[in-house]
Amino acid sequence: MSAKFLISALAMVFFTSQASAKTVVVNQVISEQEVVAAQNNWCKALLDIGGAYEKNGHAAAKELAAQVIDGAYGYQLGAVLFKPTLTVNPQTFRTTSDGALSYFVGGDSNFPQDTGFALKGWKKCEVDNAAIYLEGDSALTMGKVHFVGKDGKKTTVDKTWGYVKDAQGSLRIVLHHSSLEYAGK
């Protein structure tokens, strides 16, 4: 038995014995399955926002996008390290939920260059992870995300996501970096 395991086990016994009826002990470990599900849910949500736009217009897409951002990203925890694919200086980074919402659906005069990434008519979205790093209540992923547009054209981006579990045990995106693949000279 390793010393690290023994110390962890003793700490668990100590803290469990110290717990009162007001204490809730939650296992916050993130699994690979949870990460992959979160990525697939992100892709589905992107397509759903676009579908809401096509079917019911901008207001419906914006409402759904706000719900998605609130449920998937960790803006309620603080700033999110979000660098979307198609942003330019001085608004490259979207550390607030308003900035993220504008990126996905546009229409915010504070972000005049945003046209709404989720409104581009994507018909397919697939994640292809190069690697997933899991450490307790956090996870990092790096790989490709492939999008297929309504014209059948495929666009691939390099994507890095960072996740944490919040106090309720929900996976939250706290890092999202996306860039177009390097095309060479």
C-alpha positions in Angstrom: 0.0 0.0 0.0 1.5 3.4 -1.0 1.9 6.2 1.4 -0.2 8.5 -0.9 -3.1 6.0 -0.9 -2.8 5.6 2.9 -2.8 9.4 3.5 -5.8 9.8 1.2 -7.7 7.0 2.9 -7.0 8.4 6.3 -8.0 11.9 5.2 -11.3 10.5 3.8 -12.1 8.7 7.1 -11.2 11.8 9.1 -13.3 14.2 7.0 -16.2 11.8 6.7 -16.3 11.3 10.4 -16.2 15.1 10.9 -19.2 15.5 8.5 -22.5 16.7 10.0 -26.0 16.4 8.6 -25.3 19.7 6.9 -22.3 18.4 4.9 -22.7 16.9 1.5 -19.8 14.9 0.1 -19.8 14.8 -3.7 -17.5 12.8 -5.9 -16.4 15.5 -8.4 -14.1 13.3 -10.5 -14.7 13.8 -14.3 -14.8 10.8 -16.5 -13.9 10.5 -20.2 -17.5 9.6 -20.9 -18.7 12.9 -19.3 -16.3 14.9 -21.4 -17.2 13.2 -24.7 -20.9 13.7 -23.8 -20.3 17.4 -23.1 -18.6 17.8 -26.4 -21.3 16.0 -28.3 -23.9 18.1 -26.5 -22.0 21.2 -27.5 -22.2 20.2 -31.1 -25.9 19.3 -30.9 -26.6 22.6 -29.2 -24.8 24.5 -32.0 -27.0 22.7 -34.6 -30.1 23.3 -32.5 -29.4 27.1 -32.3 -29.0 27.2 -36.1 -32.2 25.2 -36.5 -34.1 27.6 -34.2 -32.9 30.5 -36.3 -34.0 28.9 -39.6 -37.4 27.9 -38.2 -38.3 30.8 -35.8 -35.8 33.6 -36.4 -33.2 35.5 -34.5 -35.0 35.9 -31.2 -35.6 32.2 -30.9 -32.0 31.4 -31.7 -30.8 34.0 -29.2 -33.0 32.7 -26.4 -31.8 29.1 -27.0 -28.2 30.2 -27.2 -28.5 32.1 -23.9 -29.8 28.9 -22.3 -27.0 26.8 -23.8 -24.3 29.2 -22.7 -25.8 29.3 -19.2 -25.9 25.5 -19.0 -22.6 24.6 -20.7 -20.2 27.3 -19.8 -18.9 28.4 -16.4 -19.6 32.1 -16.6 -21.4 31.9 -13.3 -18.0 30.8 -11.8 -16.2 33.8 -13.2 -14.5 34.8 -16.5 -14.3 32.0 -19.1 -11.2 31.8 -21.2 -13.1 31.7 -24.6 -11.3 32.5 -27.8 -13.7 31.8 -30.6 -12.6 30.8 -34.1 -13.7 33.9 -36.1 -13.0 36.9 -33.8 -10.6 39.8 -34.3 -8.9 42.4 -32.2 -10.0 44.2 -30.1 -12.7 41.7 -29.3 -10.8 38.4 -29.8 -11.5 37.0 -26.3 -15.0 36.5 -24.9 -14.6 36.3 -21.1 -18.3 37.3 -20.5 -21.5 35.5 -21.3 -22.6 38.6 -23.3 -19.5 38.2 -25.5 -20.2 34.5 -26.0 -23.8 35.1 -26.9 -22.9 37.7 -29.4 -20.3 35.4 -31.0 -22.9 32.6 -31.4 -25.9 34.6 -32.6 -24.6 38.2 -33.4 -26.9 41.2 -33.1 -25.1 42.9 -30.3 -23.9 46.5 -31.1 -21.1 46.0 -28.5 -19.7 43.4 -30.8 -20.3 44.9 -34.3 -18.2 42.3 -36.2 -20.2 39.3 -35.0 -22.4 37.7 -37.5 -23.4 34.6 -35.5 -21.3 31.5 -35.8 -24.3 29.2 -34.9 -26.4 30.9 -37.6 -24.2 29.8 -40.5 -26.4 26.8 -41.5 -24.2 24.0 -40.0 -25.8 20.6 -40.7 -23.2 18.4 -39.0 -20.7 18.8 -36.1 -18.3 16.1 -35.0 -15.5 16.1 -32.4 -12.3 14.3 -33.0 -10.1 14.3 -29.9 -6.4 14.0 -30.2 -6.1 13.7 -26.4 -8.1 14.1 -23.2 -6.4 14.9 -19.9 -8.4 14.1 -16.8 -7.4 15.3 -13.3 -10.0 15.1 -10.5 -12.6 17.8 -11.1 -11.0 19.2 -14.2 -10.4 18.0 -17.7 -8.7 19.3 -20.8 -9.2 18.2 -24.4 -7.4 19.0 -27.7 -8.3 18.0 -31.2 -10.4 18.8 -34.2 -14.1 19.7 -34.6 -15.5 19.1 -38.1 -18.5 21.2 -39.3 -20.5 20.5 -42.5 -22.4 23.5 -43.9 -25.7 23.5 -45.8 -23.7 23.5 -49.0 -21.9 20.3 -48.0 -18.6 22.1 -47.5 -16.5 20.8 -44.6 -14.7 23.2 -42.2 -12.3 21.9 -39.6 -11.0 23.8 -36.6 -8.5 23.1 -34.0 -10.2 23.1 -30.6 -9.1 23.0 -27.0 -11.6 22.8 -24.2 -11.2 23.0 -20.4 -13.9 21.7 -18.1 -14.5 21.8 -14.3 -17.3 20.4 -12.3 -19.3 23.0 -10.4 -20.6 22.5 -6.8 -23.7 20.8 -8.2 -21.7 18.3 -10.1 -22.4 19.8 -13.6 -19.6 19.9 -16.1 -18.7 23.5 -17.1 -16.6 24.8 -20.0 -14.1 27.3 -18.5 -11.6 27.2 -21.4 -12.6 27.2 -25.1 -10.0 28.0 -27.7 -10.7 27.5 -31.4 -8.8 28.4 -34.5 -8.9 27.5 -38.2 -6.3 24.9 -39.2 -3.0 26.3 -40.5 -3.2 26.2 -44.3 0.5 26.8 -44.9 2.0 29.3 -47.3 
